Amino acid sequence: MKEIRPLSSIDATVRIPGSKSITHRAVIASGLASGQSVLKSFLECEDTLYTASVLGELGVDVRIKGEDLEVVGTGGRLISAPTKRDLYLGNSGTSFRLLLSVVALSGGEFLMTGSQRMLERPIGSLVDALNRLGVKATCVEQKDCPPVLVKADGIRGGRVSIPGDQSSQFISSLLLCGPYAKTDIEITVTGELVSKPYVDITIDVMEEFGARVDR
């Protein structure tokens, strides 16, 4: 048995671990923004490294420097792939959902895929929304699930509805790319919005990088 004796006072510095949710969004926002960004105390893990790696495939200069991540943004101008390119995202559902819209901003054909578990996760509502915004995206093996083939040529923009009772990451994915669509994007959430705080995080991160979101 261990006895824990409370202290009457304490003077200490506590370092709070980074948030994976914020890290994903900040890496994407900095990759799409103009200029160089430094993400201090970057939360390095398998999922966030998938996000950073795919951004690198799309032409974003991403470098880990000690505990920080240095990102040279593209201003939304991503590379065009001369041949079909596979983008593997393991089991990181957050990376897959948030990056699906990002890939649409580039040019060429990209097959987004992942682990067997990833191939069982529904993504159809986001794919449908992107198609209504002018993107050519298709679930190639089974309806509503990855892999997803994106024939990228930018996002036209316009109005789109997303069911609120599904993943809030579908909404966050569209939000992160909204500033780089050819026209404004207006998203209508139908029904109750689940995981609303995560949409709040997305908007907060976007505003840190200078984007404007009207709610």
Disulfide bonds with the S-S distance in Angstrom:
none
